[in-house]
Amino acid sequence: MLPGYTEDLAHASTAVDEPTRETAATEPLTERAVQAQVASVARAARAQSSNGGVLQVVHGAKRVGWAAYELQRNAAHLVQGVAKPPYVTTGPLDSLESRKLAEGVQYQVLYDRSALALPPQLDITTKLVAQGEQARVIHVAPTKLIMVDNEIALMPLTVSENTVESAVVVRSSAMLAALGRIFEDMWRFAAPFTAAQDLSGQEMQPTEEERWILSLLASGATDDTIGRLMGFSARTAHRRVRELIARLGVETRFQAGMQAVKLGWL
C-alpha cells in the first residue's frame, strides 16, 4: 500500500508548475549514499523548477494526493513504492491498489518500520499482501516514493508533521533511472514481510542466546566476533547465524537483523 499522499481526492486539482531538468548518477549506493542521492533529487527540483525539462513540481496536499492516485490508476504493469509517515487519508489508495492487483499489476512496496507501528496499518498491509502485494520492511526509509512502470515517479519535496505539502513528478530521464537504482538497492537489503507468518507461536520465540546473536548481527558483527563474544568457535557461530537466517525466512545477515526487529525479538 502507498498511503500518505491523499487528502480529499474528490476536490483535488491536477494543476502543476512548469517542469525542470536534472541528471543523477547511478553507481552502487551505500545507505548513506541513498539518502544523499534522494536529497540531491529534491534540491534539483527546488533549484530549477523554472527551467524546462522532465520534472514537474506539484504544490498543495490535495494536488499531491491526486497525482499519487492518478499515477497508480494509470499503471499498466508495475508499481514500486516506499511507504512512511506522514499519512493522511489512505482509503482511496488502498481500494485502488486492491483493484490494480486484481487487474494483474505488480506491486513492490518498501515499508519504513515506523509505518507498521500502528495496528490498523499492519492489518491493511497484511490484507494487501494476501492479495498479492510484495512487501518488505526497511529500518529507516529516506523518503516516500511512488514509481510506475519505470516511466514516471512521484516523491515529496516538502513535508509537514501531518501531510506532504509539495512533491515532484519525475519522468523518463537519468534522474528517474537513479531513483530506480535507489529503490532496487533498498529492496535488496530489506526484510520480507510475510502475511501468513504466525508471530505469536511460542515455537517462533528466540532463546536468550539467540537474542544475543541477533543483537550482534544487527550491529554488524562478523561470525568471528560473534563466536568470540559468545564463546563459540567461528565455525559454530557461522552455523548458528545461518540457522537463524533460515528460520527467519530471509537471505542475508542484514535482513535477519531487520526481521528480528520487525518481529519484536530485539
HELIX and SHEET records of a PDB file:
HELIX    1   1 LEU A    9  HIS A   11  5                                   3    
HELIX    2   2 GLU A   31  ALA A   47  1                                  17    
HELIX    3   3 ALA A   61  ARG A   73  1                                  13    
HELIX    4   4 GLY A   91  ALA A  102  1                                  12    
HELIX    5   5 ARG A  113  LEU A  116  5                                   4    
HELIX    6   6 PRO A  119  ALA A  130  1                                  12    
HELIX    7   7 ALA A  174  PHE A  189  1                                  16    
HELIX    8   8 GLN A  202  MET A  204  5                                   3    
HELIX    9   9 GLU A  208  ALA A  218  1                                  11    
HELIX   10  10 ASP A  223  MET A  230  1                                   8    
HELIX   11  11 ALA A  234  LEU A  248  1                                  15    
HELIX   12  12 ARG A  253  LYS A  262  1                                  10    
SHEET    1   A 9 PRO A  19  THR A  20  0                                        
SHEET    2   A 9 LEU A  55  HIS A  59 -1                                        
SHEET    3   A 9 VAL A 164  ARG A 171 -1                                        
SHEET    4   A 9 ILE A 152  VAL A 159 -1                                        
SHEET    5   A 9 LEU A 145  VAL A 148 -1                                        
SHEET    6   A 9 LEU A  78  ALA A  83 -1                                        
SHEET    7   A 9 GLN A 106  ASP A 112  1                                        
SHEET    8   A 9 GLN A 134  ILE A 138  1                                        
SHEET    9   A 9 ALA A 191  PRO A 192 -1                                        
END                                                                             
